[in-house]
Amino acid sequence: MAGRSQKRGGPSESRASQEPPLSPEEQARAVCLRLLTGGPRTRRQLADALRKREIPDEVAEHVLERFQDVGLIDDQAFATAWVESRHRGRGLARRALAMELRHRGVEAELVSEAVGLLDPEQEEQTARALVQRRLPGTRGLDRDRRIRRLAGMLARKGYGEGLALKVVRDALAAEAETADEAGEAGDPEPWE
């Protein structure tokens, strides 16, 4: 077996070497389709990917325009879906969502429209739910440390300081009230 030589250049290799290389436009379309297959992308994300692959700007612009015309690129739909998904899934506030969308190249007007879909009541409810999930993990810590930890968690998710502190203090007050009621109900009657 040591004397056997391995054959190179099988059928697939010889076909590939016979095909002419893709034109820049074909390369750009292939890159965009591959990226869009993995999930929605903004126009700027696709433009950046084409730039990295050294596709000429005029070719990239033409391909991106065509993709936008047929609805494969829709920054408004992307922004709306992003806000809905990230708010519901990760509990991010409007400020954090706006920052993420701007980072992905969504125009400021579209960002404002998308984050405007979240009303302040919905945002506050989400903040309350986040605090309720994390509250048990802070038991045993002193009150100030609990406030800092929980408010810090909300701040990292983009909630303003005022809302964060209000929600955390309300949750701690409700917890203390529940504990007091449980303590009163659990006290045995004194013997007379």
ABEGO torsion letter per residue (X at the ends): XAABBBBBGBAAAAAAAABBBBBAAAAAAAAAAAAAAAEBBBAAAAAAAAAAAGBBAAAAAAAAAAAAAAGABBAAAAAAAAAAAAAAAAGBBAAAAAAAAAAAGBBAAAAAAAAAABBAAAAAAAAAAAAAAAAAAABGBBAAAAAAAAAAAAAAAGBBAAAAAAAAAAAAAAAAAAAAAAAAAABBBBBX
